[in-house]
Amino acid sequence: MDKHSLEGHHILLVEDEYFIADDMVGYFEQSGAVVIGPVGSVEGALKLVAATDRIDAAVLDLNLRGEMSFPIADALQARNVPFVFATGYDGAAIPQRYAGIVRCEKPVAPRKLAEVLFR
């Protein structure tokens, strides 16, 4: 697979900012990915995770309308789905149990997210 090709990958996008989500969807779809979402709430994302058979990777905004996305991260880890946190928060806001998860500071280019997820 080409370094930046996402052809056929199913990527869950959890982001509550419309313009950020729209940019990510555009990039991922142009790169051949199937975008799951975007979804902007913890409850909606958990329902989507439970209802979706195939998720190859995910991008999680850390704060979704005042609610932290850790329950989604836990659900993804339980399924061994790789993900990144895309956030304006610094690393201190993320519990130690996610020490191995990459945190990409916003604003982050969708291409950078793809590189981190599929390196």
CYANA upper distance limits for C-alpha pairs under 8 A (distance plus 0.5 A):
  1 MET  CA      5 SER  CA      6.94
  3 LYS  CA    115 GLU  CA      7.94
  3 LYS  CA    118 PHE  CA      8.39
  3 LYS  CA    119 ARG  CA      8.00
  4 HIS  CA     31 SER  CA      7.93
  4 HIS  CA    111 ARG  CA      7.94
  4 HIS  CA    114 ALA  CA      7.46
  4 HIS  CA    115 GLU  CA      7.25
  5 SER  CA     31 SER  CA      6.00
  5 SER  CA     32 GLY  CA      7.35
  6 LEU  CA     28 PHE  CA      7.50
  6 LEU  CA     31 SER  CA      5.80
  6 LEU  CA     32 GLY  CA      5.80
  6 LEU  CA     33 ALA  CA      5.54
  6 LEU  CA    114 ALA  CA      8.17
  7 GLU  CA     31 SER  CA      6.74
  7 GLU  CA     32 GLY  CA      4.48
  7 GLU  CA     33 ALA  CA      5.60
  8 GLY  CA     32 GLY  CA      6.57
  8 GLY  CA     33 ALA  CA      5.73
  8 GLY  CA     34 VAL  CA      6.91
  9 HIS  CA     32 GLY  CA      8.05
  9 HIS  CA     33 ALA  CA      5.43
  9 HIS  CA     34 VAL  CA      6.52
  9 HIS  CA     55 ILE  CA      8.45
  9 HIS  CA     56 ASP  CA      6.46
  9 HIS  CA     57 ALA  CA      8.29
 10 HIS  CA     33 ALA  CA      6.43
 10 HIS  CA     34 VAL  CA      5.18
 10 HIS  CA     35 VAL  CA      6.41
 10 HIS  CA     36 ILE  CA      7.19
 10 HIS  CA     54 ARG  CA      7.21
 10 HIS  CA     55 ILE  CA      5.74
 10 HIS  CA     56 ASP  CA      5.66
 10 HIS  CA     57 ALA  CA      7.26
 11 ILE  CA     33 ALA  CA      7.34
 11 ILE  CA     34 VAL  CA      6.70
 11 ILE  CA     35 VAL  CA      5.56
 11 ILE  CA     36 ILE  CA      6.23
 11 ILE  CA     55 ILE  CA      6.49
 11 ILE  CA     56 ASP  CA      6.36
 11 ILE  CA     57 ALA  CA      5.48
 11 ILE  CA     58 ALA  CA      5.77
 11 ILE  CA     59 VAL  CA      8.09
 12 LEU  CA     35 VAL  CA      6.53
 12 LEU  CA     36 ILE  CA      5.00
 12 LEU  CA     37 GLY  CA      6.62
 12 LEU  CA     38 PRO  CA      7.58
 12 LEU  CA     55 ILE  CA      6.99
 12 LEU  CA     56 ASP  CA      8.43
 12 LEU  CA     57 ALA  CA      6.83
 12 LEU  CA     58 ALA  CA      4.95
 12 LEU  CA     59 VAL  CA      6.85
 13 LEU  CA     21 ALA  CA      7.98
 13 LEU  CA     25 VAL  CA      8.44
 13 LEU  CA     35 VAL  CA      7.36
 13 LEU  CA     36 ILE  CA      6.63
 13 LEU  CA     37 GLY  CA      6.03
 13 LEU  CA     38 PRO  CA      5.27
 13 LEU  CA     39 VAL  CA      7.02
 13 LEU  CA     58 ALA  CA      6.34
 13 LEU  CA     59 VAL  CA      5.63
 13 LEU  CA     60 LEU  CA      7.03
 14 VAL  CA     21 ALA  CA      8.49
 14 VAL  CA     37 GLY  CA      7.48
 14 VAL  CA     38 PRO  CA      6.06
 14 VAL  CA     39 VAL  CA      5.46
 14 VAL  CA     40 GLY  CA      6.21
 14 VAL  CA     41 SER  CA      8.01
 14 VAL  CA     45 ALA  CA      7.21
 14 VAL  CA     58 ALA  CA      8.07
 14 VAL  CA     59 VAL  CA      6.52
 14 VAL  CA     60 LEU  CA      5.38
 14 VAL  CA     61 ASP  CA      6.45
 15 GLU  CA     20 ILE  CA      7.89
 15 GLU  CA     21 ALA  CA      6.25
 15 GLU  CA     38 PRO  CA      6.91
 15 GLU  CA     39 VAL  CA      6.55
 15 GLU  CA     40 GLY  CA      5.43
 15 GLU  CA     41 SER  CA      8.31
 15 GLU  CA     59 VAL  CA      8.41
 15 GLU  CA     60 LEU  CA      6.98
 15 GLU  CA     61 ASP  CA      5.67
 15 GLU  CA     64 LEU  CA      7.52
 16 ASP  CA     21 ALA  CA      7.73
 16 ASP  CA     39 VAL  CA      7.37
 16 ASP  CA     40 GLY  CA      4.44
 16 ASP  CA     41 SER  CA      7.37
 16 ASP  CA     61 ASP  CA      7.98
 16 ASP  CA     64 LEU  CA      6.31
 16 ASP  CA     65 ARG  CA      7.44
 17 GLU  CA     21 ALA  CA      6.61
 17 GLU  CA     40 GLY  CA      8.05
 18 TYR  CA     22 ASP  CA      6.49
 19 PHE  CA     23 ASP  CA      6.68
 20 ILE  CA     24 MET  CA      6.83
 21 ALA  CA     25 VAL  CA      6.58
 21 ALA  CA     38 PRO  CA      6.99
 22 ASP  CA     26 GLY  CA      6.64
 23 ASP  CA     27 TYR  CA      6.78
 23 ASP  CA    110 PRO  CA      7.88
 24 MET  CA     28 PHE  CA      6.53
 24 MET  CA    110 PRO  CA      5.90
 25 VAL  CA     29 GLU  CA      6.42
 25 VAL  CA     35 VAL  CA      7.05
 25 VAL  CA     38 PRO  CA      8.10
 26 GLY  CA     30 GLN  CA      6.53
 27 TYR  CA     31 SER  CA      6.67
 27 TYR  CA    110 PRO  CA      6.86
 27 TYR  CA    111 ARG  CA      7.88
 28 PHE  CA     32 GLY  CA      6.99
 28 PHE  CA     33 ALA  CA      5.79
 28 PHE  CA     34 VAL  CA      7.97
 28 PHE  CA     35 VAL  CA      7.48
 28 PHE  CA    110 PRO  CA      7.98
 29 GLU  CA     33 ALA  CA      5.46
 29 GLU  CA     34 VAL  CA      6.79
 29 GLU  CA     35 VAL  CA      7.25
 36 ILE  CA     55 ILE  CA      8.50
 37 GLY  CA     48 LEU  CA      8.45
 39 VAL  CA     44 GLY  CA      6.81
 39 VAL  CA     45 ALA  CA      6.39
 40 GLY  CA     44 GLY  CA      7.59
 40 GLY  CA     45 ALA  CA      7.79
 40 GLY  CA     64 LEU  CA      6.72
 40 GLY  CA     65 ARG  CA      8.27
 41 SER  CA     45 ALA  CA      6.55
 41 SER  CA     64 LEU  CA      6.05
 41 SER  CA     65 ARG  CA      7.48
 41 SER  CA     67 GLU  CA      8.39
 42 VAL  CA     46 LEU  CA      6.60
 42 VAL  CA     64 LEU  CA      7.25
 42 VAL  CA     67 GLU  CA      7.58
 42 VAL  CA     68 MET  CA      8.15
 42 VAL  CA     69 SER  CA      6.48
 42 VAL  CA     71 PRO  CA      7.84
 42 VAL  CA     72 ILE  CA      7.16
 43 GLU  CA     47 LYS  CA      6.81
 44 GLY  CA     48 LEU  CA      6.70
 45 ALA  CA     49 VAL  CA      6.59
 45 ALA  CA     72 ILE  CA      7.25
 46 LEU  CA     50 ALA  CA      6.66
 46 LEU  CA     71 PRO  CA      8.20
 46 LEU  CA     72 ILE  CA      6.40
 46 LEU  CA     75 ALA  CA      7.95
 47 LYS  CA     51 ALA  CA      6.61
 48 LEU  CA     52 THR  CA      6.43
 49 VAL  CA     53 ASP  CA      8.49
 49 VAL  CA     55 ILE  CA      8.41
 49 VAL  CA     72 ILE  CA      8.49
 49 VAL  CA     75 ALA  CA      7.98
 49 VAL  CA     76 LEU  CA      8.14
 55 ILE  CA     81 VAL  CA      7.28
 56 ASP  CA     81 VAL  CA      6.62
 56 ASP  CA     82 PRO  CA      7.67
 57 ALA  CA     81 VAL  CA      6.09
 57 ALA  CA     82 PRO  CA      5.48
 57 ALA  CA     83 PHE  CA      5.92
 57 ALA  CA    117 LEU  CA      7.30
 58 ALA  CA     81 VAL  CA      7.83
 58 ALA  CA     82 PRO  CA      6.99
 58 ALA  CA     83 PHE  CA      4.96
 58 ALA  CA     84 VAL  CA      7.09
 59 VAL  CA     83 PHE  CA      6.07
 59 VAL  CA     84 VAL  CA      5.67
 59 VAL  CA     85 PHE  CA      6.61
 59 VAL  CA     86 ALA  CA      7.08
 59 VAL  CA    113 LEU  CA      8.14
 60 LEU  CA     69 SER  CA      7.53
 60 LEU  CA     73 ALA  CA      8.27
 60 LEU  CA     83 PHE  CA      7.59
 60 LEU  CA     84 VAL  CA      6.64
 60 LEU  CA     85 PHE  CA      5.36
 60 LEU  CA     86 ALA  CA      6.33
 61 ASP  CA     69 SER  CA      7.46
 61 ASP  CA     85 PHE  CA      6.28
 61 ASP  CA     86 ALA  CA      5.46
 61 ASP  CA     87 THR  CA      6.03
 62 LEU  CA     68 MET  CA      6.10
 62 LEU  CA     69 SER  CA      5.73
 62 LEU  CA     70 PHE  CA      8.08
 62 LEU  CA     85 PHE  CA      6.58
 62 LEU  CA     86 ALA  CA      7.10
 62 LEU  CA     87 THR  CA      6.07
 62 LEU  CA     89 TYR  CA      8.14
 63 ASN  CA     67 GLU  CA      6.02
 63 ASN  CA     68 MET  CA      5.10
 63 ASN  CA     69 SER  CA      6.60
 63 ASN  CA     87 THR  CA      8.06
 64 LEU  CA     68 MET  CA      6.58
 64 LEU  CA     69 SER  CA      7.13
 69 SER  CA     73 ALA  CA      6.98
 70 PHE  CA     74 ASP  CA      6.63
 71 PRO  CA     75 ALA  CA      6.76
 72 ILE  CA     76 LEU  CA      6.69
 73 ALA  CA     77 GLN  CA      6.60
 73 ALA  CA     83 PHE  CA      8.27
 74 ASP  CA     78 ALA  CA      6.64
 75 ALA  CA     79 ARG  CA      7.13
 76 LEU  CA     80 ASN  CA      6.67
 76 LEU  CA     81 VAL  CA      5.61
 76 LEU  CA     82 PRO  CA      7.82
 76 LEU  CA     83 PHE  CA      8.19
 77 GLN  CA     81 VAL  CA      6.30
 77 GLN  CA     82 PRO  CA      7.82
 82 PRO  CA    117 LEU  CA      7.41
 83 PHE  CA    101 ILE  CA      7.64
 83 PHE  CA    102 VAL  CA      8.37
 83 PHE  CA    117 LEU  CA      7.12
 84 VAL  CA    101 ILE  CA      6.57
 84 VAL  CA    102 VAL  CA      5.74
 84 VAL  CA    103 ARG  CA      6.47
 84 VAL  CA    104 CYS  CA      7.59
 84 VAL  CA    113 LEU  CA      8.00
 84 VAL  CA    116 VAL  CA      8.21
 84 VAL  CA    117 LEU  CA      7.54
 85 PHE  CA    101 ILE  CA      7.81
 85 PHE  CA    102 VAL  CA      6.87
 85 PHE  CA    103 ARG  CA      5.24
 85 PHE  CA    104 CYS  CA      6.55
 86 ALA  CA    103 ARG  CA      6.50
 86 ALA  CA    104 CYS  CA      5.31
 86 ALA  CA    105 GLU  CA      6.38
 86 ALA  CA    106 LYS  CA      6.66
 86 ALA  CA    108 VAL  CA      7.82
 87 THR  CA    103 ARG  CA      7.60
 87 THR  CA    104 CYS  CA      6.85
 87 THR  CA    105 GLU  CA      5.68
 87 THR  CA    106 LYS  CA      5.71
 87 THR  CA    107 PRO  CA      8.44
 88 GLY  CA    105 GLU  CA      5.90
 88 GLY  CA    106 LYS  CA      5.51
 88 GLY  CA    107 PRO  CA      8.03
 89 TYR  CA     93 ALA  CA      6.86
 89 TYR  CA    105 GLU  CA      7.87
 90 ASP  CA     94 ILE  CA      8.34
 90 ASP  CA    105 GLU  CA      8.26
 91 GLY  CA    103 ARG  CA      7.73
 94 ILE  CA     98 TYR  CA      7.29
 94 ILE  CA     99 ALA  CA      8.39
 95 PRO  CA     99 ALA  CA      7.80
102 VAL  CA    116 VAL  CA      8.16
104 CYS  CA    108 VAL  CA      7.01
104 CYS  CA    113 LEU  CA      7.96
108 VAL  CA    112 LYS  CA      7.31
108 VAL  CA    113 LEU  CA      7.87
109 ALA  CA    113 LEU  CA      7.25
110 PRO  CA    114 ALA  CA      6.83
111 ARG  CA    115 GLU  CA      6.74
112 LYS  CA    116 VAL  CA      6.75
113 LEU  CA    117 LEU  CA      6.64
114 ALA  CA    118 PHE  CA      6.47
115 GLU  CA    119 ARG  CA      5.99
